[in-house]
Amino acid sequence: MASKEGLLFGTAGIPLSSKAQSTKAGIERIRELGLDCMEVEFVLGVRISSQAAEAAGEVAAKRRVKLSAHAPYYVNLNAREPEKVAASRQRILQTARITSLLGGKSIVFHAAYYMKDAPDRVHAAVKENIEQIVSGLRQEGNSILIRPETTGKQSQFGTLGEVLQLSAEIDGVAPAIDFAHLYARTGAVNSYNEFTSVLRKIEGTLGREALDDIHIHASGIEYGPKGEIRHLAFADSDFNYIELLQALKDFKVNGMLICESPSLEEDALLLQRIYREL
Ligand SMILES: [Zn+2]
């Protein structure tokens, strides 16, 4: 499980400077830029054919660009209506199937909204649905990792503790750690000591393997009393990315760091350069 590739830097979606807005062109552009990974964004729906996914997967393998994918935003495993929960499960399954054709190893998603329910009730609903999703995928021979993300709004299920608990409880589930969201949600988690305490908590709950195959989102962020308002470029925000990079370096964290800033590849390259210089 341990990755020998170190920490790879890439973008959330196709780089803005890509010649064409296709996954394939995006992968080529990632390689030209000297980045090493890309998260394919299915946030508005899984809109790629199986053939196109397989073709893009071949390019990714050839160019040694590691891929992951982000499932649609329209997911709520705690929706009131059973048909909305079923549709949410389908969107996650669909993302997992297409990502497997892309050669990706994990998918990221926002699991649920609290809908004013008690957090442990929401946890139980999310857990049951993720267990169904994972067992369905395994029956299809799909071994993809399902990564619930730490979310930025207080109305969204997905604190660090909640995401780590699911990861500990269900085989095939691992965390997606969005540091901008952790910051926006709490107003804390923006210093070296706070970043290392997150890393210690991950290691303490899931073991060293979790730090050897981490999945991180990072960007600047604007937030208010209810949490996340919008993502910002690092230059426009007070997010302490240098101390985050130092913490990741000191803990010898391996895996993928996906930049979600509006200055997409510029900020991914900025993080990669600073990380290498530390
Ligand atoms: Zn996300």
py3Dmol code that shows the C-alpha trace and the ligand (Angstrom):
import py3Dmol

protein = """\
ATOM      1  CA  MET A   1       0.000   0.000   0.000  1.00  0.00           C
ATOM      2  CA  ALA A   2       2.862   2.394   0.751  1.00  0.00           C
ATOM      3  CA  SER A   3       3.451   4.761  -2.138  1.00  0.00           C
ATOM      4  CA  LYS A   4       7.055   5.208  -3.186  1.00  0.00           C
ATOM      5  CA  GLU A   5       6.135   8.121  -5.391  1.00  0.00           C
ATOM      6  CA  GLY A   6       6.268  10.740  -2.678  1.00  0.00           C
ATOM      7  CA  LEU A   7       3.689  13.505  -2.606  1.00  0.00           C
ATOM      8  CA  LEU A   8       2.306  14.220  -6.089  1.00  0.00           C
ATOM      9  CA  PHE A   9       0.866  17.619  -6.998  1.00  0.00           C
ATOM     10  CA  GLY A  10      -1.944  18.214  -9.453  1.00  0.00           C
ATOM     11  CA  THR A  11      -5.138  20.036 -10.289  1.00  0.00           C
ATOM     12  CA  ALA A  12      -8.846  19.633  -9.614  1.00  0.00           C
ATOM     13  CA  GLY A  13      -9.953  19.225 -13.206  1.00  0.00           C
ATOM     14  CA  ILE A  14      -8.397  20.065 -16.550  1.00  0.00           C
ATOM     15  CA  PRO A  15      -5.710  22.768 -16.325  1.00  0.00           C
ATOM     16  CA  LEU A  16      -6.965  26.171 -17.522  1.00  0.00           C
ATOM     17  CA  SER A  17      -4.102  26.342 -20.025  1.00  0.00           C
ATOM     18  CA  SER A  18      -5.025  22.999 -21.614  1.00  0.00           C
ATOM     19  CA  LYS A  19      -5.434  23.169 -25.412  1.00  0.00           C
ATOM     20  CA  ALA A  20      -8.809  21.447 -25.246  1.00  0.00           C
ATOM     21  CA  GLN A  21     -11.291  20.928 -22.426  1.00  0.00           C
ATOM     22  CA  SER A  22     -11.065  17.134 -22.614  1.00  0.00           C
ATOM     23  CA  THR A  23      -9.756  14.787 -19.952  1.00  0.00           C
ATOM     24  CA  LYS A  24      -7.163  13.482 -22.413  1.00  0.00           C
ATOM     25  CA  ALA A  25      -5.877  16.957 -23.293  1.00  0.00           C
ATOM     26  CA  GLY A  26      -5.868  17.817 -19.589  1.00  0.00           C
ATOM     27  CA  ILE A  27      -3.627  14.847 -18.793  1.00  0.00           C
ATOM     28  CA  GLU A  28      -1.209  15.855 -21.567  1.00  0.00           C
ATOM     29  CA  ARG A  29      -1.121  19.395 -20.177  1.00  0.00           C
ATOM     30  CA  ILE A  30      -0.447  18.132 -16.623  1.00  0.00           C
ATOM     31  CA  ARG A  31       2.617  16.300 -17.948  1.00  0.00           C
ATOM     32  CA  GLU A  32       3.826  19.356 -19.957  1.00  0.00           C
ATOM     33  CA  LEU A  33       3.547  21.486 -16.824  1.00  0.00           C
ATOM     34  CA  GLY A  34       5.579  18.999 -14.805  1.00  0.00           C
ATOM     35  CA  LEU A  35       2.710  18.174 -12.457  1.00  0.00           C
ATOM     36  CA  ASP A  36       1.995  14.516 -11.618  1.00  0.00           C
ATOM     37  CA  CYS A  37      -1.706  14.019 -11.004  1.00  0.00           C
ATOM     38  CA  MET A  38      -5.179  15.257 -11.814  1.00  0.00           C
ATOM     39  CA  GLU A  39      -8.602  14.839 -10.249  1.00  0.00           C
ATOM     40  CA  VAL A  40     -11.215  14.345 -12.938  1.00  0.00           C
ATOM     41  CA  GLU A  41     -14.210  16.505 -12.024  1.00  0.00           C
ATOM     42  CA  PHE A  42     -17.577  14.833 -12.385  1.00  0.00           C
ATOM     43  CA  VAL A  43     -19.064  17.415 -10.023  1.00  0.00           C
ATOM     44  CA  LEU A  44     -21.882  18.307 -12.432  1.00  0.00           C
ATOM     45  CA  GLY A  45     -22.414  14.714 -13.576  1.00  0.00           C
ATOM     46  CA  VAL A  46     -20.468  11.811 -15.040  1.00  0.00           C
ATOM     47  CA  ARG A  47     -20.290  12.979 -18.637  1.00  0.00           C
ATOM     48  CA  ILE A  48     -17.692  10.851 -20.345  1.00  0.00           C
ATOM     49  CA  SER A  49     -18.188   7.689 -22.383  1.00  0.00           C
ATOM     50  CA  SER A  50     -16.550   4.393 -21.421  1.00  0.00           C
ATOM     51  CA  GLN A  51     -14.463   4.568 -24.599  1.00  0.00           C
ATOM     52  CA  ALA A  52     -13.251   8.103 -23.879  1.00  0.00           C
ATOM     53  CA  ALA A  53     -12.453   7.095 -20.281  1.00  0.00           C
ATOM     54  CA  GLU A  54     -10.410   4.104 -21.413  1.00  0.00           C
ATOM     55  CA  ALA A  55      -8.561   6.208 -23.999  1.00  0.00           C
ATOM     56  CA  ALA A  56      -7.806   8.887 -21.380  1.00  0.00           C
ATOM     57  CA  GLY A  57      -6.661   6.154 -18.991  1.00  0.00           C
ATOM     58  CA  GLU A  58      -4.152   4.944 -21.568  1.00  0.00           C
ATOM     59  CA  VAL A  59      -2.742   8.441 -21.969  1.00  0.00           C
ATOM     60  CA  ALA A  60      -2.520   8.809 -18.174  1.00  0.00           C
ATOM     61  CA  ALA A  61      -0.615   5.526 -17.865  1.00  0.00           C
ATOM     62  CA  LYS A  62       1.746   6.442 -20.685  1.00  0.00           C
ATOM     63  CA  ARG A  63       2.407   9.931 -19.314  1.00  0.00           C
ATOM     64  CA  ARG A  64       2.570   8.676 -15.737  1.00  0.00           C
ATOM     65  CA  VAL A  65      -0.150  11.018 -14.548  1.00  0.00           C
ATOM     66  CA  LYS A  66      -2.048   9.605 -11.589  1.00  0.00           C
ATOM     67  CA  LEU A  67      -5.808  10.129 -11.684  1.00  0.00           C
ATOM     68  CA  SER A  68      -8.600  10.326  -9.142  1.00  0.00           C
ATOM     69  CA  ALA A  69     -12.147  11.585  -9.600  1.00  0.00           C
ATOM     70  CA  HIS A  70     -14.637  13.777  -7.772  1.00  0.00           C
ATOM     71  CA  ALA A  71     -18.225  12.475  -7.740  1.00  0.00           C
ATOM     72  CA  PRO A  72     -21.179  14.781  -8.503  1.00  0.00           C
ATOM     73  CA  TYR A  73     -22.149  17.404  -5.915  1.00  0.00           C
ATOM     74  CA  TYR A  74     -25.740  16.143  -6.079  1.00  0.00           C
ATOM     75  CA  VAL A  75     -25.169  13.472  -3.470  1.00  0.00           C
ATOM     76  CA  ASN A  76     -26.924  13.259  -0.125  1.00  0.00           C
ATOM     77  CA  LEU A  77     -26.837   9.870   1.550  1.00  0.00           C
ATOM     78  CA  ASN A  78     -29.051  11.325   4.295  1.00  0.00           C
ATOM     79  CA  ALA A  79     -31.783  12.702   2.006  1.00  0.00           C
ATOM     80  CA  ARG A  80     -35.373  12.444   3.269  1.00  0.00           C
ATOM     81  CA  GLU A  81     -36.595  10.761   0.087  1.00  0.00           C
ATOM     82  CA  PRO A  82     -35.405   7.169  -0.465  1.00  0.00           C
ATOM     83  CA  GLU A  83     -35.236   7.788  -4.231  1.00  0.00           C
ATOM     84  CA  LYS A  84     -32.771  10.648  -3.667  1.00  0.00           C
ATOM     85  CA  VAL A  85     -30.599   8.374  -1.538  1.00  0.00           C
ATOM     86  CA  ALA A  86     -30.712   5.677  -4.241  1.00  0.00           C
ATOM     87  CA  ALA A  87     -29.815   8.257  -6.917  1.00  0.00           C
ATOM     88  CA  SER A  88     -26.909   9.427  -4.732  1.00  0.00           C
ATOM     89  CA  ARG A  89     -25.617   5.865  -4.439  1.00  0.00           C
ATOM     90  CA  GLN A  90     -25.914   5.503  -8.217  1.00  0.00           C
ATOM     91  CA  ARG A  91     -23.891   8.673  -8.815  1.00  0.00           C
ATOM     92  CA  ILE A  92     -21.104   7.387  -6.577  1.00  0.00           C
ATOM     93  CA  LEU A  93     -21.186   3.941  -8.254  1.00  0.00           C
ATOM     94  CA  GLN A  94     -21.121   5.521 -11.698  1.00  0.00           C
ATOM     95  CA  THR A  95     -18.135   7.674 -10.710  1.00  0.00           C
ATOM     96  CA  ALA A  96     -16.329   4.615  -9.339  1.00  0.00           C
ATOM     97  CA  ARG A  97     -16.960   2.555 -12.494  1.00  0.00           C
ATOM     98  CA  ILE A  98     -15.760   5.225 -14.898  1.00  0.00           C
ATOM     99  CA  THR A  99     -12.756   6.039 -12.680  1.00  0.00           C
ATOM    100  CA  SER A 100     -11.751   2.422 -12.790  1.00  0.00           C
ATOM    101  CA  LEU A 101     -11.757   2.648 -16.626  1.00  0.00           C
ATOM    102  CA  LEU A 102      -9.589   5.769 -16.275  1.00  0.00           C
ATOM    103  CA  GLY A 103      -7.129   3.717 -14.228  1.00  0.00           C
ATOM    104  CA  GLY A 104      -7.764   5.835 -11.109  1.00  0.00           C
ATOM    105  CA  LYS A 105      -7.503   4.307  -7.655  1.00  0.00           C
ATOM    106  CA  SER A 106      -9.872   6.492  -5.680  1.00  0.00           C
ATOM    107  CA  ILE A 107     -12.922   8.722  -5.826  1.00  0.00           C
ATOM    108  CA  VAL A 108     -13.857  11.632  -3.601  1.00  0.00           C
ATOM    109  CA  PHE A 109     -17.343  12.802  -2.647  1.00  0.00           C
ATOM    110  CA  HIS A 110     -19.336  14.911  -0.191  1.00  0.00           C
ATOM    111  CA  ALA A 111     -21.367  12.297   1.637  1.00  0.00           C
ATOM    112  CA  ALA A 112     -24.410  14.029   3.088  1.00  0.00           C
ATOM    113  CA  TYR A 113     -26.186  16.947   4.714  1.00  0.00           C
ATOM    114  CA  TYR A 114     -27.265  16.733   8.345  1.00  0.00           C
ATOM    115  CA  MET A 115     -30.810  17.906   7.489  1.00  0.00           C
ATOM    116  CA  LYS A 116     -30.953  18.939  11.189  1.00  0.00           C
ATOM    117  CA  ASP A 117     -30.534  15.284  12.266  1.00  0.00           C
ATOM    118  CA  ALA A 118     -28.246  14.296  15.118  1.00  0.00           C
ATOM    119  CA  PRO A 119     -24.722  13.655  13.753  1.00  0.00           C
ATOM    120  CA  ASP A 120     -24.668  10.016  14.906  1.00  0.00           C
ATOM    121  CA  ARG A 121     -27.923   9.327  13.087  1.00  0.00           C
ATOM    122  CA  VAL A 122     -26.452  10.809   9.921  1.00  0.00           C
ATOM    123  CA  HIS A 123     -23.318   8.780  10.462  1.00  0.00           C
ATOM    124  CA  ALA A 124     -25.360   5.571  10.628  1.00  0.00           C
ATOM    125  CA  ALA A 125     -27.219   6.406   7.398  1.00  0.00           C
ATOM    126  CA  VAL A 126     -24.013   7.316   5.554  1.00  0.00           C
ATOM    127  CA  LYS A 127     -22.255   4.216   6.838  1.00  0.00           C
ATOM    128  CA  GLU A 128     -25.004   1.869   5.722  1.00  0.00           C
ATOM    129  CA  ASN A 129     -25.077   3.396   2.238  1.00  0.00           C
ATOM    130  CA  ILE A 130     -21.311   3.370   1.795  1.00  0.00           C
ATOM    131  CA  GLU A 131     -21.200  -0.274   2.879  1.00  0.00           C
ATOM    132  CA  GLN A 132     -23.722  -1.070   0.149  1.00  0.00           C
ATOM    133  CA  ILE A 133     -21.717   0.890  -2.420  1.00  0.00           C
ATOM    134  CA  VAL A 134     -18.437  -0.818  -1.519  1.00  0.00           C
ATOM    135  CA  SER A 135     -19.916  -4.299  -1.500  1.00  0.00           C
ATOM    136  CA  GLY A 136     -21.581  -3.643  -4.886  1.00  0.00           C
ATOM    137  CA  LEU A 137     -18.280  -2.491  -6.363  1.00  0.00           C
ATOM    138  CA  ARG A 138     -16.377  -5.464  -4.990  1.00  0.00           C
ATOM    139  CA  GLN A 139     -18.947  -7.813  -6.533  1.00  0.00           C
ATOM    140  CA  GLU A 140     -18.194  -6.155  -9.874  1.00  0.00           C
ATOM    141  CA  GLY A 141     -14.473  -6.706  -9.316  1.00  0.00           C
ATOM    142  CA  ASN A 142     -13.896  -2.980  -8.787  1.00  0.00           C
ATOM    143  CA  SER A 143     -11.359  -2.325  -6.008  1.00  0.00           C
ATOM    144  CA  ILE A 144     -11.515   1.472  -6.020  1.00  0.00           C
ATOM    145  CA  LEU A 145     -11.158   3.366  -2.724  1.00  0.00           C
ATOM    146  CA  ILE A 146     -14.158   5.428  -1.673  1.00  0.00           C
ATOM    147  CA  ARG A 147     -13.082   8.676  -0.028  1.00  0.00           C
ATOM    148  CA  PRO A 148     -15.606  10.828   1.835  1.00  0.00           C
ATOM    149  CA  GLU A 149     -14.249  14.367   2.024  1.00  0.00           C
ATOM    150  CA  THR A 150     -13.909  16.718   4.975  1.00  0.00           C
ATOM    151  CA  THR A 151     -16.520  19.324   4.040  1.00  0.00           C
ATOM    152  CA  GLY A 152     -16.488  23.099   4.412  1.00  0.00           C
ATOM    153  CA  LYS A 153     -20.030  23.981   5.490  1.00  0.00           C
ATOM    154  CA  GLN A 154     -21.512  23.324   8.901  1.00  0.00           C
ATOM    155  CA  SER A 155     -24.660  21.975   7.250  1.00  0.00           C
ATOM    156  CA  GLN A 156     -22.604  19.206   5.621  1.00  0.00           C
ATOM    157  CA  PHE A 157     -21.698  15.894   7.224  1.00  0.00           C
ATOM    158  CA  GLY A 158     -17.914  15.530   7.064  1.00  0.00           C
ATOM    159  CA  THR A 159     -15.896  16.697  10.051  1.00  0.00           C
ATOM    160  CA  LEU A 160     -12.409  15.233  10.319  1.00  0.00           C
ATOM    161  CA  GLY A 161     -13.639  12.888  13.067  1.00  0.00           C
ATOM    162  CA  GLU A 162     -16.612  11.706  10.993  1.00  0.00           C
ATOM    163  CA  VAL A 163     -14.514  11.008   7.915  1.00  0.00           C
ATOM    164  CA  LEU A 164     -11.859   9.153   9.920  1.00  0.00           C
ATOM    165  CA  GLN A 165     -14.473   7.096  11.757  1.00  0.00           C
ATOM    166  CA  LEU A 166     -16.024   5.875   8.487  1.00  0.00           C
ATOM    167  CA  SER A 167     -12.550   5.083   7.165  1.00  0.00           C
ATOM    168  CA  ALA A 168     -11.786   3.026  10.272  1.00  0.00           C
ATOM    169  CA  GLU A 169     -15.128   1.204  10.168  1.00  0.00           C
ATOM    170  CA  ILE A 170     -15.379   0.242   6.501  1.00  0.00           C
ATOM    171  CA  ASP A 171     -12.792  -1.637   4.469  1.00  0.00           C
ATOM    172  CA  GLY A 172     -12.256   0.168   1.188  1.00  0.00           C
ATOM    173  CA  VAL A 173     -12.996   3.601   2.655  1.00  0.00           C
ATOM    174  CA  ALA A 174     -10.238   6.179   3.169  1.00  0.00           C
ATOM    175  CA  PRO A 175     -10.330   9.892   3.971  1.00  0.00           C
ATOM    176  CA  ALA A 176     -10.106  12.817   1.550  1.00  0.00           C
ATOM    177  CA  ILE A 177      -8.623  15.612   3.629  1.00  0.00           C
ATOM    178  CA  ASP A 178      -9.616  19.050   2.353  1.00  0.00           C
ATOM    179  CA  PHE A 179      -7.494  21.403   4.460  1.00  0.00           C
ATOM    180  CA  ALA A 180      -9.238  24.552   3.210  1.00  0.00           C
ATOM    181  CA  HIS A 181     -12.543  23.042   4.332  1.00  0.00           C
ATOM    182  CA  LEU A 182     -11.147  22.095   7.751  1.00  0.00           C
ATOM    183  CA  TYR A 183     -10.049  25.709   8.127  1.00  0.00           C
ATOM    184  CA  ALA A 184     -13.327  27.210   6.855  1.00  0.00           C
ATOM    185  CA  ARG A 185     -15.426  24.998   9.085  1.00  0.00           C
ATOM    186  CA  THR A 186     -13.610  25.725  12.301  1.00  0.00           C
ATOM    187  CA  GLY A 187     -11.740  28.990  11.737  1.00  0.00           C
ATOM    188  CA  ALA A 188      -8.793  27.050  13.178  1.00  0.00           C
ATOM    189  CA  VAL A 189      -6.490  24.503  11.470  1.00  0.00           C
ATOM    190  CA  ASN A 190      -4.259  27.115   9.875  1.00  0.00           C
ATOM    191  CA  SER A 191      -0.880  26.711  11.534  1.00  0.00           C
ATOM    192  CA  TYR A 192       1.943  24.170  11.589  1.00  0.00           C
ATOM    193  CA  ASN A 193       0.869  22.720  14.951  1.00  0.00           C
ATOM    194  CA  GLU A 194      -2.759  22.447  13.875  1.00  0.00           C
ATOM    195  CA  PHE A 195      -1.796  20.785  10.584  1.00  0.00           C
ATOM    196  CA  THR A 196       0.446  18.263  12.329  1.00  0.00           C
ATOM    197  CA  SER A 197      -2.290  17.517  14.842  1.00  0.00           C
ATOM    198  CA  VAL A 198      -4.561  16.589  11.893  1.00  0.00           C
ATOM    199  CA  LEU A 199      -1.846  14.308  10.517  1.00  0.00           C
ATOM    200  CA  ARG A 200      -1.343  12.731  13.950  1.00  0.00           C
ATOM    201  CA  LYS A 201      -5.058  12.126  14.256  1.00  0.00           C
ATOM    202  CA  ILE A 202      -5.114  10.405  10.837  1.00  0.00           C
ATOM    203  CA  GLU A 203      -2.164   8.216  11.779  1.00  0.00           C
ATOM    204  CA  GLY A 204      -3.577   7.495  15.234  1.00  0.00           C
ATOM    205  CA  THR A 205      -6.942   6.381  13.833  1.00  0.00           C
ATOM    206  CA  LEU A 206      -5.902   4.616  10.628  1.00  0.00           C
ATOM    207  CA  GLY A 207      -2.210   3.828  10.992  1.00  0.00           C
ATOM    208  CA  ARG A 208       0.819   4.940   9.024  1.00  0.00           C
ATOM    209  CA  GLU A 209      -0.630   3.452   5.779  1.00  0.00           C
ATOM    210  CA  ALA A 210      -3.108   6.332   5.692  1.00  0.00           C
ATOM    211  CA  LEU A 211      -0.254   8.866   5.545  1.00  0.00           C
ATOM    212  CA  ASP A 212       1.463   6.778   2.859  1.00  0.00           C
ATOM    213  CA  ASP A 213      -1.579   6.971   0.592  1.00  0.00           C
ATOM    214  CA  ILE A 214      -3.136  10.300   1.470  1.00  0.00           C
ATOM    215  CA  HIS A 215      -5.552  12.310  -0.628  1.00  0.00           C
ATOM    216  CA  ILE A 216      -5.489  16.043   0.013  1.00  0.00           C
ATOM    217  CA  HIS A 217      -7.360  19.042  -1.355  1.00  0.00           C
ATOM    218  CA  ALA A 218      -5.914  22.496  -0.814  1.00  0.00           C
ATOM    219  CA  SER A 219      -6.739  26.064  -1.802  1.00  0.00           C
ATOM    220  CA  GLY A 220      -7.209  29.470  -0.282  1.00  0.00           C
ATOM    221  CA  ILE A 221     -10.704  29.979   1.089  1.00  0.00           C
ATOM    222  CA  GLU A 222     -13.185  32.638   2.129  1.00  0.00           C
ATOM    223  CA  TYR A 223     -15.470  31.645   4.981  1.00  0.00           C
ATOM    224  CA  GLY A 224     -18.136  32.985   7.312  1.00  0.00           C
ATOM    225  CA  PRO A 225     -20.054  31.779  10.372  1.00  0.00           C
ATOM    226  CA  LYS A 226     -21.570  28.905   8.367  1.00  0.00           C
ATOM    227  CA  GLY A 227     -18.213  27.849   6.952  1.00  0.00           C
ATOM    228  CA  GLU A 228     -17.050  27.816   3.331  1.00  0.00           C
ATOM    229  CA  ILE A 229     -18.088  30.663   1.028  1.00  0.00           C
ATOM    230  CA  ARG A 230     -15.702  30.127  -1.889  1.00  0.00           C
ATOM    231  CA  HIS A 231     -12.273  28.925  -2.850  1.00  0.00           C
ATOM    232  CA  LEU A 232      -9.580  31.548  -3.430  1.00  0.00           C
ATOM    233  CA  ALA A 233      -6.109  31.680  -4.909  1.00  0.00           C
ATOM    234  CA  PHE A 234      -3.453  31.307  -2.221  1.00  0.00           C
ATOM    235  CA  ALA A 235      -2.268  34.868  -2.896  1.00  0.00           C
ATOM    236  CA  ASP A 236      -5.759  36.207  -2.110  1.00  0.00           C
ATOM    237  CA  SER A 237      -6.254  34.311   1.133  1.00  0.00           C
ATOM    238  CA  ASP A 238      -4.675  33.918   4.552  1.00  0.00           C
ATOM    239  CA  PHE A 239      -4.468  30.138   4.250  1.00  0.00           C
ATOM    240  CA  ASN A 240      -1.068  29.176   5.597  1.00  0.00           C
ATOM    241  CA  TYR A 241      -0.026  26.845   2.785  1.00  0.00           C
ATOM    242  CA  ILE A 242       3.682  27.063   3.518  1.00  0.00           C
ATOM    243  CA  GLU A 243       3.189  25.664   7.025  1.00  0.00           C
ATOM    244  CA  LEU A 244       0.884  22.981   5.604  1.00  0.00           C
ATOM    245  CA  LEU A 245       3.598  21.953   3.136  1.00  0.00           C
ATOM    246  CA  GLN A 246       6.156  21.918   5.936  1.00  0.00           C
ATOM    247  CA  ALA A 247       3.935  19.639   8.018  1.00  0.00           C
ATOM    248  CA  LEU A 248       3.414  17.278   5.064  1.00  0.00           C
ATOM    249  CA  LYS A 249       7.142  17.214   4.420  1.00  0.00           C
ATOM    250  CA  ASP A 250       8.069  16.600   8.064  1.00  0.00           C
ATOM    251  CA  PHE A 251       5.591  13.717   8.298  1.00  0.00           C
ATOM    252  CA  LYS A 252       6.904  12.283   4.989  1.00  0.00           C
ATOM    253  CA  VAL A 253       3.347  12.073   3.727  1.00  0.00           C
ATOM    254  CA  ASN A 254       2.897  10.264   0.379  1.00  0.00           C
ATOM    255  CA  GLY A 255      -0.019  10.390  -2.017  1.00  0.00           C
ATOM    256  CA  MET A 256      -1.844  13.095  -3.968  1.00  0.00           C
ATOM    257  CA  LEU A 257      -2.305  16.791  -3.276  1.00  0.00           C
ATOM    258  CA  ILE A 258      -4.997  18.284  -5.498  1.00  0.00           C
ATOM    259  CA  CYS A 259      -5.077  22.055  -5.847  1.00  0.00           C
ATOM    260  CA  GLU A 260      -8.609  23.484  -5.977  1.00  0.00           C
ATOM    261  CA  SER A 261      -7.658  27.144  -6.252  1.00  0.00           C
ATOM    262  CA  PRO A 262      -9.132  29.298  -9.054  1.00  0.00           C
ATOM    263  CA  SER A 263      -5.498  29.868 -10.163  1.00  0.00           C
ATOM    264  CA  LEU A 264      -5.553  26.171 -10.797  1.00  0.00           C
ATOM    265  CA  GLU A 265      -2.262  24.985 -12.261  1.00  0.00           C
ATOM    266  CA  GLU A 266      -0.367  28.119 -11.231  1.00  0.00           C
ATOM    267  CA  ASP A 267      -1.141  27.403  -7.597  1.00  0.00           C
ATOM    268  CA  ALA A 268      -0.492  23.652  -7.980  1.00  0.00           C
ATOM    269  CA  LEU A 269       2.942  24.520  -9.386  1.00  0.00           C
ATOM    270  CA  LEU A 270       3.499  27.036  -6.588  1.00  0.00           C
ATOM    271  CA  LEU A 271       2.820  24.344  -3.974  1.00  0.00           C
ATOM    272  CA  GLN A 272       5.027  21.822  -5.779  1.00  0.00           C
ATOM    273  CA  ARG A 273       7.923  24.285  -6.059  1.00  0.00           C
ATOM    274  CA  ILE A 274       7.777  25.376  -2.429  1.00  0.00           C
ATOM    275  CA  TYR A 275       7.425  21.791  -1.223  1.00  0.00           C
ATOM    276  CA  ARG A 276      10.550  20.787  -3.164  1.00  0.00           C
ATOM    277  CA  GLU A 277      12.506  23.738  -1.764  1.00  0.00           C
ATOM    278  CA  LEU A 278      11.639  22.995   1.877  1.00  0.00           C
TER     279      LEU A 278
END
"""
ligand_1 = """\
1
ZN
Zn -14.978 18.230 -2.801
"""
view = py3Dmol.view(width=600, height=400)
view.addModel(protein, "pdb")
view.setStyle({"model": 0}, {"cartoon": {"style": "trace"}})
view.addModel(ligand_1, "xyz")
view.setStyle({"model": 1}, {"stick": {}})
view.zoomTo()
view.show()
